[in-house]
């Protein structure tokens, strides 16, 4: 979880309105790309990458597979790791990967 936060993800708790199940959502949006991890438990999670306009931020549980750039389900650590290992979207640079505590160069 800390690695996601260090990589710019915001953490919130969201509820699936259909199933009334809570999940911890890690989400970052950068240059029109939305990357999300929904963790129901340590062993059940979903991660996906979509264009920002292709997902409703108020209902992150519903994503059209026809517009998904990448998605994966499984154990939390596995899907989060796979998402973080994806190459940047074409035309984007990589996200900052400085270790925690490293400030900007002076």
C-alpha positions in Angstrom: 0.0 0.0 0.0 2.8 2.4 0.8 4.4 1.9 -2.6 1.1 2.9 -4.3 0.9 6.1 -2.1 4.6 6.9 -2.8 3.8 6.6 -6.5 1.1 9.2 -6.4 -2.0 7.1 -5.7 -4.7 8.6 -3.5 -6.4 6.2 -1.0 -10.1 6.2 -0.2 -12.7 3.7 1.0 -15.6 3.2 -1.5 -18.7 1.2 -1.4 -20.1 -0.9 -4.3 -23.7 0.3 -4.5 -24.8 -3.0 -6.1 -23.3 -5.4 -3.5 -22.9 -3.0 -0.6 -19.3 -4.2 -0.2 -16.6 -1.8 0.9 -13.2 -1.7 -0.9 -10.1 0.4 -0.5 -9.5 2.3 -3.7 -6.1 3.5 -4.8 -6.4 5.9 -7.7 -4.1 8.2 -9.7 -5.0 10.3 -12.7 -2.2 11.7 -14.8 -2.3 13.3 -18.2 -5.7 11.8 -19.0 -5.0 8.3 -17.8 -6.7 6.8 -14.8 -5.0 3.9 -12.9 -7.1 2.3 -10.1 -6.7 -0.6 -7.7 -9.8 -1.8 -5.8 -8.9 -4.0 -2.8 -11.7 -6.0 -1.3 -9.3 -8.0 0.8 -5.6 -9.2 0.7 -6.7 -12.0 -1.7 -9.3 -10.2 -3.8 -8.5 -7.1 -5.8 -9.0 -5.6 -9.2 -6.6 -3.2 -11.0 -7.1 -1.3 -14.3 -5.8 1.4 -16.5 -8.3 3.4 -18.7 -8.5 6.9 -20.2 -9.7 9.3 -17.7 -13.0 10.0 -19.6 -13.7 6.3 -20.0 -14.6 5.7 -16.3 -17.2 7.3 -13.9 -15.2 8.4 -10.8 -18.4 8.0 -8.7 -18.6 4.3 -9.6 -15.1 2.9 -10.0 -16.5 -0.7 -9.9 -18.0 -0.5 -13.4 -15.5 -0.3 -16.3 -16.3 -1.2 -19.9 -13.8 -3.9 -21.0 -13.9 -2.5 -24.5 -12.3 0.7 -23.4 -9.9 -0.7 -20.8 -6.3 -0.3 -21.7 -5.3 -2.9 -19.1 -6.9 -4.8 -16.3 -6.1 -7.6 -13.9 -7.8 -9.4 -11.0 -6.3 -11.5 -8.2 -4.4 -11.0 -4.9 -3.8 -7.4 -3.9 0.0 -7.4 -4.0 0.0 -9.2 -7.4 -2.4 -6.9 -9.2 -0.9 -3.7 -7.6 2.6 -4.8 -8.6 1.6 -5.6 -12.1 0.0 -2.2 -12.5 3.1 -0.4 -11.2 5.3 -2.4 -13.6 3.3 -1.4 -16.7 5.2 0.8 -19.2 3.9 4.4 -19.3 1.1 5.2 -21.8 2.6 6.2 -25.2 3.5 9.8 -25.1 3.9 9.9 -21.3 7.0 9.8 -19.2 7.3 7.5 -16.3 5.9 8.5 -12.9 8.5 9.7 -10.4 10.0 6.7 -8.5 12.2 8.5 -6.0 12.4 6.7 -2.7 10.4 8.2 0.2 12.3 11.0 1.9 14.2 12.1 -1.2 13.4 15.7 -1.8 13.9 17.6 -5.0 17.4 18.3 -6.1 18.8 21.8 -5.2 
